């Protein structure tokens, strides 16, 4: 065995050693956070993930701008 660490980290090692009952006690959000730390810890992946999230929100920003512009037109210009 090259690496004796648990997946995604050794944070929950004591609970995993208890078996099924210990696995049921693991906090799901905490386990997900450890998984995210594992993935985002790779070189270059964090900034690419942040960039993707920001670029994905551009469509929402555009729709919000259209909504505000149309509301302004209806309330101020056509009133």
PyMOL commands that set and color helices and strands:
alter all, ss='L'
color gray80, all
select helices_A, chain A and resi 13-16+20-24+28-40+45-56+58-77
alter helices_A, ss='H'
color red, helices_A
deselect
rebuild
show_as cartoon
